[in-house]
Amino acid sequence: MNFRTTLMLAVLAAAAAVVIVILHRGGEPRKDDEVTLTTRRVFPDLSDGDIMRIEIERRDTADKLVLEKHDGTWRLLEPVEARAEWRQAGAAATELANLNRGREVALSMANVQGFGLAPPVARVRFTAKDKVHEIEIGSEGGFGNDRFTYVRLPKAETAYLAKGALGSHFTAETAEYRDKKLITWGPFDVAAVSLARGEDILRAERLGPSWVISRPVSTRADGEEIRDLVGAATGLKAETFVADGTAPEGAPRYGFAAPRLVVTLEKKLDEGALEKEEAEDVTAEPKPETVTITIGGYENLEKSRAYARVSGSPTVVTIDEQKVRDLDKDLAALRDTHAVPIGAGAVTYLAIDVAGAAVAVEKLGDGRWQTVAPQKAPAETSEVDDLIDRIRELKVKEFDDGADPASETYGFAKPYATITFRHEGDASDTTVVVGRDTETGHAWALLPGTTTAGRVEAEDVRKLQTTWLDLHRRSVWEIPDVGQIASIAWTRRGETVRIVRETPGGEVAWKMTSPVEEPLDAEKVDKLADMLREVEAEKFLAPASERAAYGLDKPEVALTVTARTSEGDGEETVHVLQVAEKDGKCAAMAPGGALVFEFGKDLLDKLDEPMSKESWGEFDTDRVHRLEITGPGIDLDFNRVGKEWAVDNVPDFPVDSMRVRWLLGDLSDAKPSKVAAYAATDLAAYGLDKPQWRFRVKGLGLDRAVLISATGPGSGSYAAVEGSGRVIVLDSSNVSRLTKDKSHYRKKD
């Protein structure tokens, strides 16, 4: 870099430093101007609730801003009369009441302008406790949490460095002090709403907790849609304030001469005022308070904002066009499309007849349901609730608002279905008639008390077909606590198994007492007991008189569960179930019971699961010194010599000793998937009198033969330890590991 360039940069740097110093000293107090004070409030005797009027004169605008509080509500008086934004007005009052002074700075001709006090950024007068106070707001300084604002009391020769940025409150535009909500009502204040598009008017009225449409037709309204509409109307906010005081109805700019939409809200009548009015004049018609929101044309070319005005207000505002779309609803969007006006939790009586299948239920005092027709029986609450939900989901696809209630074309004269219900507190029942169009086959529901018919899907109506068996309570028995189960017994395939609960030393233990005695794995039995604690029907099939059709005249399984009472008085309750399997499904009933029901096969499968502590064929492979294998294409007798194995009965057969050891391990570890019998007397029934495979292991104190049949349930095979009487099922993966041909054991060269 040459000398000339260096010199020029040095001059520029010096000039910049001078400017920074000048600016800094103009905006910050000099040390010799400061007077250190203890931080304290300027108006220690005031709170924000004491301030009733605020006047703000701002340097950058000619408009004077005046706020007054009446009955706890702030209003804007100047430059326009309007509701005040309570957060902004309240924040201004709080800042004034809590104004703190930290340092006090002497004012001079040199710094008063730099402090923003000649003239002030804003001059504020406020009234509190019938006394008028005045302050001048200057410019702001500092950074972050150390921000401060210069504040001067009238004619004072010093300024306070008030903590915080006060200017944002007292220099804000007038629009920031205006309440942007178009109306003050809340959604629950509204008793009626009307939408007018030219001559077309749609009107909805609140009727108790519900809504009805009274124009252009009398029909039920979709309560959720109406609530959304009313919420959108009462929640409208101004985007901008366009004009105050002059908004000619025919001004082309705003489009109010031919508005796109006019929304009229009627307020609920105040009960106290109504009683007073009636007391003064019994013939007086109560006049509800109304407010109208007129939506005009678009404010911009993008059509993202629209002009609007509220009745009684001289102000034109713009609102978000999306909010207009939330209001612009037609009859189809607002009418209730539920074919049956039934409530989910309020129903106390329901009768339904679809194509001749009829049932009636009523809710009892304890909240439970019972069928009352065609006969009394306990009903399953979840099934009744599900039926009510399906009725509620029956939706209208098309309306005919002038239907003849006696129409033969729609099938009302000879209904396909009738749905009658009663809500809690209703004086009478409500009935919906469903007919079928003789020409198209469409289903039509006649809405109660109207001449309106609604087309519904015929298939949806058919799915409502219900009998009392569909609603019957599913619980066959229920034992409050699994610990109350004392014994479980079942008879199946001619064998009776009984297991009992014992508590030696206070610990729970299960023991099989029949057909053999042996300790059981408590964890496995507990899983079965837990399933038996609460037994439910999956589906009711028929009255008990038809049990023979389901094989229950000669049941294949009889299950008995004995439970002690929870009081511990020694009394027991015995639950019995008879089960038959047919066409891959299980039918069951309780002896002397009224109904046959469909039963879950998973419980029957659980009865077959092994629950013994010991594995059915487990042995110590290290003790084995002889192994005999007989099967299709194999007849080998192995002897162990040291760690190696040899074959006795086949000359010149080199043995792969590792594979023999694998076979012994797989044989000992083989896990049964089911127990077919605990004490079978006839192995022929399982194909084990002439087994396809026989494995005999011998050793010190060990002589055991394992039999595997060629057949079994599913893809498995029956198996047994010879002489034990216990028949189990091995799945195909276990069997495939054991049943190898002769070459498998030959040592490869």
Secondary structure, DSSP 8 states (H G I E B T S, - for coil): --HHHHHHHHHHHHHHHHHHHHHHHHHS--GGGEEEEEEEESSTT--GGGEEEEEEEETT-S-EEEEEEETTEEEEEESS-EEB-HHHHHHHHHHHHT-EEEEEEE--TTTTTTTTBTTBSEEEEEEETTEEEEEEEEEEE--GGG-EEEEE-TT-SEEEEEES-THHHHSS-GGGGB--BS----GGGEEEEEEEETTEEEEEEEETTEEEEEESS-EEB-HHHHHHHHHHHHT-B-SEEEEES---TT-TTTT-SS-SEEEEEEE---HHHHHHHHHH-TT------EEEEEEEEESSTT--EEEEEETT--EEEEEEHHHHHHH---HHHHB--BSS---SS-EEEEEEEETTEEEEEEE-TTS-EEEEESS-EEB-HHHHHHHHHHHHT-B-SEEETT--TT-TTTT-SS-SEEEEEEETT-SS-EEEEEEE-TTT--EEEE-TTSS-EEEE-HHHHHTT---HHHHB--EEEE-S-GGGEEEEEEEETTEEEEEEEE-GGG--EEEEEESS-EEB-HHHHHHHHHHHHEEE-SEEEEEGGGGGGGTTTS-SEEEEEEEE-TT-SS-EEEEEEEEEEETTEEEEE-TT-SEEEEE-HHHHHHHHS--BSS-TT---GGGEEEEEEEETTEEEEEEEETTEEEESSSTT--B-HHHHHHHHHHHHH---SEEEESS-S-GGGGT-SS-SEEEEEEETTEEEEEEE-S--STT-EEEEETTT--EEEE-HHHHHHH---GGGGB---
